[in-house]
Amino acid sequence: MRHNASEPPERRGISALLGAGLEALGLGRDAVRERMLLDYLELLSRWNRIYNLTAISERDAMVTRHLLDSLAVVPHLRGDSFADVGSGAGLPGIPLAIWLAERRFVLVDSSGRKVRFLRQAQIELRLRNVEVVESRIQDWRPAQGFDGVLSRAFASLPEFIAMAGHLPTPEGALYALKGRWPEPGAEPPGAAHMIAAVHALNIPGLAAPRHLVEIAPRGGQHP
């Protein structure tokens, strides 16, 4: 992405960091989408001063741990409709919705202050492929199931399945963003579900391990 000379130096620096990270992930470059991703970070930084939406406040770290960490799952997502449950500050849902503008994303959270931020981000970034829902996940009953249900908010796979297992279509999947895998003391997903795949994610600039765990119902039709 060509840098605007009128941009503040900090913005130019994180723009270069983002661009290098996107290339390292094999996602290519797109000036419009990159600008939207940086606009999202600026909005998150402003709201974070008051609402404490994320413990990460340095812009470089936000590029790595929020944007690139979210976008690393792009090659592994199948389908056109996704729910991000326990979305919080919109992660991974908003970066994915920006990059995958042709796909639909529903961001779900039960916290009023987080939902207010998500709706403001939806408006300011003009995310026409995003819907925001304020609800407890286990109480949410959408009219249609999703091709994929994502979260990085759950501590355990059984908890994720118990709360969100009703949301995918029969051919859909749950996607859990995790750190080290297998996790110490990790519980199996239960009799009704199986781990369909585990994808190791290499996040540019992040030394800590990251994995995407794909969970599917037993007996379902999955690649």
C-alpha atoms as a printed R data frame, in Angstrom:
    type eleno elety resid chain resno       x       y      z
1   ATOM     1    CA   MET     A     1   0.000   0.000  0.000
2   ATOM     2    CA   ARG     A     2   1.395   3.403 -0.965
3   ATOM     3    CA   HIS     A     3   1.752   5.605  2.080
4   ATOM     4    CA   ASN     A     4   0.250   9.068  2.246
5   ATOM     5    CA   ALA     A     5   2.918  11.605  3.134
6   ATOM     6    CA   SER     A     6   0.355  13.493  5.215
7   ATOM     7    CA   GLU     A     7  -0.204  10.475  7.473
8   ATOM     8    CA   PRO     A     8   1.261  10.738 10.992
9   ATOM     9    CA   PRO     A     9   4.542   8.818 11.336
10  ATOM    10    CA   GLU     A    10   2.937   6.351 13.740
11  ATOM    11    CA   ARG     A    11   0.235   5.514 11.209
12  ATOM    12    CA   ARG     A    12   2.838   5.041  8.459
13  ATOM    13    CA   GLY     A    13   4.800   2.712 10.728
14  ATOM    14    CA   ILE     A    14   1.890   0.458 11.607
15  ATOM    15    CA   SER     A    15   0.728   0.549  7.983
16  ATOM    16    CA   ALA     A    16   4.085  -0.893  6.927
17  ATOM    17    CA   LEU     A    17   3.901  -3.491  9.709
18  ATOM    18    CA   LEU     A    18   0.415  -4.533  8.628
19  ATOM    19    CA   GLY     A    19   1.395  -4.762  4.961
20  ATOM    20    CA   ALA     A    20   4.420  -6.935  5.713
21  ATOM    21    CA   GLY     A    21   2.288  -9.155  7.905
22  ATOM    22    CA   LEU     A    22  -0.374  -9.604  5.238
23  ATOM    23    CA   GLU     A    23   2.253 -10.606  2.714
24  ATOM    24    CA   ALA     A    24   3.785 -13.070  5.177
25  ATOM    25    CA   LEU     A    25   0.343 -14.634  5.703
26  ATOM    26    CA   GLY     A    26  -0.046 -15.005  1.939
27  ATOM    27    CA   LEU     A    27  -3.137 -12.781  1.834
28  ATOM    28    CA   GLY     A    28  -1.755 -10.200 -0.589
29  ATOM    29    CA   ARG     A    29  -2.303  -6.460 -0.393
30  ATOM    30    CA   ASP     A    30  -5.391  -4.301 -0.750
31  ATOM    31    CA   ALA     A    31  -5.179  -0.554 -0.065
32  ATOM    32    CA   VAL     A    32  -8.866  -0.085  0.774
33  ATOM    33    CA   ARG     A    33  -9.083  -3.005  3.166
34  ATOM    34    CA   GLU     A    34  -5.774  -2.141  4.827
35  ATOM    35    CA   ARG     A    35  -6.986   1.398  5.423
36  ATOM    36    CA   MET     A    36 -10.173   0.055  6.996
37  ATOM    37    CA   LEU     A    37  -8.193  -2.252  9.271
38  ATOM    38    CA   LEU     A    38  -6.107   0.683 10.517
39  ATOM    39    CA   ASP     A    39  -9.247   2.801 10.958
40  ATOM    40    CA   TYR     A    40 -10.654  -0.006 13.098
41  ATOM    41    CA   LEU     A    41  -7.524   0.037 15.277
42  ATOM    42    CA   GLU     A    42  -7.794   3.800 15.727
43  ATOM    43    CA   LEU     A    43 -11.433   3.489 16.767
44  ATOM    44    CA   LEU     A    44 -10.593   0.654 19.153
45  ATOM    45    CA   SER     A    45  -7.767   2.703 20.691
46  ATOM    46    CA   ARG     A    46 -10.092   5.669 21.304
47  ATOM    47    CA   TRP     A    47 -12.801   3.594 22.918
48  ATOM    48    CA   ASN     A    48 -10.280   1.559 24.884
49  ATOM    49    CA   ARG     A    49  -9.234   4.590 26.920
50  ATOM    50    CA   ILE     A    50 -12.702   4.709 28.482
51  ATOM    51    CA   TYR     A    51 -14.229   1.260 28.063
52  ATOM    52    CA   ASN     A    52 -11.162  -0.957 28.587
53  ATOM    53    CA   LEU     A    53 -12.031  -3.268 25.691
54  ATOM    54    CA   THR     A    54  -8.571  -4.831 25.383
55  ATOM    55    CA   ALA     A    55  -5.483  -5.133 27.576
56  ATOM    56    CA   ILE     A    56  -3.284  -4.454 24.543
57  ATOM    57    CA   SER     A    57  -2.851  -0.732 23.945
58  ATOM    58    CA   GLU     A    58   0.370  -0.364 21.891
59  ATOM    59    CA   ARG     A    59  -0.416  -0.031 18.191
60  ATOM    60    CA   ASP     A    60   2.342  -2.371 16.985
61  ATOM    61    CA   ALA     A    61   1.133  -5.081 19.334
62  ATOM    62    CA   MET     A    62  -2.460  -4.492 18.239
63  ATOM    63    CA   VAL     A    63  -1.494  -5.053 14.607
64  ATOM    64    CA   THR     A    64   0.148  -8.361 15.494
65  ATOM    65    CA   ARG     A    65  -2.153  -9.688 18.219
66  ATOM    66    CA   HIS     A    66  -5.464  -8.357 16.915
67  ATOM    67    CA   LEU     A    67  -5.319  -7.896 13.141
68  ATOM    68    CA   LEU     A    68  -2.810 -10.500 11.961
69  ATOM    69    CA   ASP     A    69  -3.869 -13.017 14.613
70  ATOM    70    CA   SER     A    70  -7.472 -12.755 13.369
71  ATOM    71    CA   LEU     A    71  -6.656 -12.784  9.654
72  ATOM    72    CA   ALA     A    72  -4.407 -15.849  9.908
73  ATOM    73    CA   VAL     A    73  -7.524 -18.045  9.942
74  ATOM    74    CA   VAL     A    74  -8.766 -16.820  6.527
75  ATOM    75    CA   PRO     A    75  -7.412 -19.772  4.480
76  ATOM    76    CA   HIS     A    76  -9.188 -22.265  6.753
77  ATOM    77    CA   LEU     A    77 -12.715 -20.832  6.744
78  ATOM    78    CA   ARG     A    78 -15.347 -22.552  4.612
79  ATOM    79    CA   GLY     A    79 -18.698 -21.075  3.671
80  ATOM    80    CA   ASP     A    80 -20.351 -17.688  3.431
81  ATOM    81    CA   SER     A    81 -21.950 -17.025  6.835
82  ATOM    82    CA   PHE     A    82 -20.133 -16.791 10.145
83  ATOM    83    CA   ALA     A    83 -20.888 -15.910 13.748
84  ATOM    84    CA   ASP     A    84 -18.257 -14.477 16.100
85  ATOM    85    CA   VAL     A    85 -19.521 -15.370 19.579
86  ATOM    86    CA   GLY     A    86 -18.200 -13.567 22.618
87  ATOM    87    CA   SER     A    87 -16.932 -11.031 20.098
88  ATOM    88    CA   GLY     A    88 -15.826  -8.473 22.688
89  ATOM    89    CA   ALA     A    89 -13.903  -5.801 20.804
90  ATOM    90    CA   GLY     A    90 -14.823  -7.438 17.491
91  ATOM    91    CA   LEU     A    91 -12.106 -10.059 17.372
92  ATOM    92    CA   PRO     A    92 -11.753 -11.944 15.165
93  ATOM    93    CA   GLY     A    93 -15.023 -10.887 13.521
94  ATOM    94    CA   ILE     A    94 -14.330  -7.303 12.425
95  ATOM    95    CA   PRO     A    95 -10.922  -7.899 10.780
96  ATOM    96    CA   LEU     A    96 -12.412 -10.935  9.017
97  ATOM    97    CA   ALA     A    97 -15.470  -8.964  7.886
98  ATOM    98    CA   ILE     A    98 -13.216  -6.246  6.477
99  ATOM    99    CA   TRP     A    99 -11.012  -8.695  4.592
100 ATOM   100    CA   LEU     A   100 -13.820 -11.020  3.492
101 ATOM   101    CA   ALA     A   101 -16.295  -8.355  2.438
102 ATOM   102    CA   GLU     A   102 -18.318 -10.796  0.335
103 ATOM   103    CA   ARG     A   103 -19.146 -12.963  3.367
104 ATOM   104    CA   ARG     A   104 -21.618 -12.325  6.185
105 ATOM   105    CA   PHE     A   105 -20.614 -11.960  9.837
106 ATOM   106    CA   VAL     A   106 -22.767 -11.707 12.951
107 ATOM   107    CA   LEU     A   107 -20.997 -10.419 16.081
108 ATOM   108    CA   VAL     A   108 -22.560 -11.606 19.342
109 ATOM   109    CA   ASP     A   109 -21.818 -10.386 22.854
110 ATOM   110    CA   SER     A   110 -23.797 -10.015 26.074
111 ATOM   111    CA   SER     A   111 -21.935  -6.914 27.344
112 ATOM   112    CA   GLY     A   112 -23.777  -3.678 26.623
113 ATOM   113    CA   ARG     A   113 -20.619  -1.550 26.455
114 ATOM   114    CA   LYS     A   114 -18.939  -3.962 24.037
115 ATOM   115    CA   VAL     A   115 -22.047  -4.115 21.871
116 ATOM   116    CA   ARG     A   116 -22.118  -0.304 21.749
117 ATOM   117    CA   PHE     A   117 -18.554  -0.342 20.463
118 ATOM   118    CA   LEU     A   118 -19.338  -3.035 17.898
119 ATOM   119    CA   ARG     A   119 -22.287  -1.054 16.574
120 ATOM   120    CA   GLN     A   120 -20.226   2.110 16.387
121 ATOM   121    CA   ALA     A   121 -17.520   0.248 14.466
122 ATOM   122    CA   GLN     A   122 -20.156  -1.142 12.130
123 ATOM   123    CA   ILE     A   123 -21.409   2.388 11.413
124 ATOM   124    CA   GLU     A   124 -18.069   4.195 11.136
125 ATOM   125    CA   LEU     A   125 -16.429   1.502  9.000
126 ATOM   126    CA   ARG     A   126 -19.587   1.050  6.889
127 ATOM   127    CA   LEU     A   127 -19.559  -2.705  7.324
128 ATOM   128    CA   ARG     A   128 -22.625  -3.730  5.345
129 ATOM   129    CA   ASN     A   129 -21.802  -7.421  5.791
130 ATOM   130    CA   VAL     A   130 -21.912  -7.194  9.600
131 ATOM   131    CA   GLU     A   131 -24.783  -7.581 12.055
132 ATOM   132    CA   VAL     A   132 -24.404  -6.998 15.797
133 ATOM   133    CA   VAL     A   133 -26.474  -8.939 18.344
134 ATOM   134    CA   GLU     A   134 -26.643  -8.332 22.090
135 ATOM   135    CA   SER     A   135 -27.384 -11.690 23.689
136 ATOM   136    CA   ARG     A   136 -26.028 -14.468 25.813
137 ATOM   137    CA   ILE     A   137 -24.762 -17.054 23.357
138 ATOM   138    CA   GLN     A   138 -26.689 -19.959 24.858
139 ATOM   139    CA   ASP     A   139 -29.933 -17.953 24.617
140 ATOM   140    CA   TRP     A   140 -29.488 -16.804 21.021
141 ATOM   141    CA   ARG     A   141 -31.641 -18.659 18.517
142 ATOM   142    CA   PRO     A   142 -31.079 -17.227 15.017
143 ATOM   143    CA   ALA     A   143 -33.462 -18.194 12.237
144 ATOM   144    CA   GLN     A   144 -30.692 -19.905 10.258
145 ATOM   145    CA   GLY     A   145 -27.523 -21.765 11.140
146 ATOM   146    CA   PHE     A   146 -24.014 -20.642 10.163
147 ATOM   147    CA   ASP     A   147 -21.312 -22.186  8.035
148 ATOM   148    CA   GLY     A   148 -18.830 -21.350 10.774
149 ATOM   149    CA   VAL     A   149 -18.925 -20.171 14.384
150 ATOM   150    CA   LEU     A   150 -15.727 -18.580 15.680
151 ATOM   151    CA   SER     A   151 -14.467 -17.555 19.074
152 ATOM   152    CA   ARG     A   152 -11.278 -16.934 20.958
153 ATOM   153    CA   ALA     A   153 -13.112 -16.149 24.191
154 ATOM   154    CA   PHE     A   154 -13.731 -19.637 25.594
155 ATOM   155    CA   ALA     A   155 -11.404 -21.361 28.004
156 ATOM   156    CA   SER     A   156 -12.425 -24.900 27.048
157 ATOM   157    CA   LEU     A   157 -13.809 -26.744 24.051
158 ATOM   158    CA   PRO     A   158 -16.657 -28.345 26.059
159 ATOM   159    CA   GLU     A   159 -17.791 -24.884 27.191
160 ATOM   160    CA   PHE     A   160 -17.646 -23.573 23.631
161 ATOM   161    CA   ILE     A   161 -19.673 -26.535 22.366
162 ATOM   162    CA   ALA     A   162 -22.212 -26.308 25.183
163 ATOM   163    CA   MET     A   163 -22.930 -22.641 24.519
164 ATOM   164    CA   ALA     A   164 -22.546 -22.400 20.741
165 ATOM   165    CA   GLY     A   165 -22.984 -25.936 19.436
166 ATOM   166    CA   HIS     A   166 -26.529 -25.187 18.254
167 ATOM   167    CA   LEU     A   167 -25.409 -22.413 15.898
168 ATOM   168    CA   PRO     A   168 -23.658 -24.151 12.950
169 ATOM   169    CA   THR     A   169 -25.554 -25.846 10.147
170 ATOM   170    CA   PRO     A   170 -25.253 -29.668 10.032
171 ATOM   171    CA   GLU     A   171 -22.347 -29.215  7.604
172 ATOM   172    CA   GLY     A   172 -20.901 -26.249  9.504
173 ATOM   173    CA   ALA     A   173 -18.118 -26.116 12.074
174 ATOM   174    CA   LEU     A   174 -17.026 -24.466 15.286
175 ATOM   175    CA   TYR     A   175 -13.640 -22.721 15.066
176 ATOM   176    CA   ALA     A   176 -11.776 -22.156 18.337
177 ATOM   177    CA   LEU     A   177  -8.754 -19.845 18.257
178 ATOM   178    CA   LYS     A   178  -6.248 -21.233 20.722
179 ATOM   179    CA   GLY     A   179  -2.660 -20.765 21.850
180 ATOM   180    CA   ARG     A   180  -0.611 -23.871 22.579
181 ATOM   181    CA   TRP     A   181  -2.136 -27.148 21.418
182 ATOM   182    CA   PRO     A   182  -2.825 -29.585 22.913
183 ATOM   183    CA   GLU     A   183  -3.606 -27.399 25.897
184 ATOM   184    CA   PRO     A   184  -2.452 -28.691 29.283
185 ATOM   185    CA   GLY     A   185  -5.425 -30.468 30.847
186 ATOM   186    CA   ALA     A   186  -7.602 -29.914 27.789
187 ATOM   187    CA   GLU     A   187 -10.853 -31.858 27.895
188 ATOM   188    CA   PRO     A   188 -12.113 -33.812 24.857
189 ATOM   189    CA   PRO     A   189 -14.975 -32.217 22.930
190 ATOM   190    CA   GLY     A   190 -17.518 -34.825 24.111
191 ATOM   191    CA   ALA     A   191 -19.341 -37.746 22.551
192 ATOM   192    CA   ALA     A   192 -21.410 -35.713 20.074
193 ATOM   193    CA   HIS     A   193 -18.507 -33.759 18.542
194 ATOM   194    CA   MET     A   194 -15.045 -34.416 17.223
195 ATOM   195    CA   ILE     A   195 -11.931 -32.409 16.439
196 ATOM   196    CA   ALA     A   196 -12.024 -32.349 12.644
197 ATOM   197    CA   ALA     A   197  -8.713 -30.522 12.178
198 ATOM   198    CA   VAL     A   198  -6.073 -28.518 14.018
199 ATOM   199    CA   HIS     A   199  -4.330 -25.816 12.004
200 ATOM   200    CA   ALA     A   200  -1.028 -24.397 13.247
201 ATOM   201    CA   LEU     A   201  -0.989 -20.641 12.625
202 ATOM   202    CA   ASN     A   202   2.229 -18.719 12.074
203 ATOM   203    CA   ILE     A   203   1.524 -15.131 13.113
204 ATOM   204    CA   PRO     A   204   4.157 -12.686 11.808
205 ATOM   205    CA   GLY     A   205   5.880 -11.017 14.744
206 ATOM   206    CA   LEU     A   206   4.377 -13.344 17.352
207 ATOM   207    CA   ALA     A   207   6.618 -15.959 18.943
208 ATOM   208    CA   ALA     A   208   3.849 -17.585 20.977
209 ATOM   209    CA   PRO     A   209   2.139 -20.611 19.398
210 ATOM   210    CA   ARG     A   210  -1.321 -20.174 17.867
211 ATOM   211    CA   HIS     A   211  -3.731 -22.808 16.579
212 ATOM   212    CA   LEU     A   212  -7.156 -22.977 15.026
213 ATOM   213    CA   VAL     A   213  -9.138 -25.969 16.287
214 ATOM   214    CA   GLU     A   214 -11.981 -27.033 14.003
215 ATOM   215    CA   ILE     A   215 -14.810 -28.907 15.732
216 ATOM   216    CA   ALA     A   216 -17.586 -30.763 13.931
217 ATOM   217    CA   PRO     A   217 -20.542 -32.937 14.970
218 ATOM   218    CA   ARG     A   218 -19.896 -36.648 14.682
219 ATOM   219    CA   GLY     A   219 -21.569 -38.079 11.612
220 ATOM   220    CA   GLY     A   220 -21.697 -34.726  9.802
221 ATOM   221    CA   GLN     A   221 -20.426 -34.257  6.273
222 ATOM   222    CA   HIS     A   222 -17.131 -32.388  6.406
223 ATOM   223    CA   PRO     A   223 -14.132 -32.165  4.107
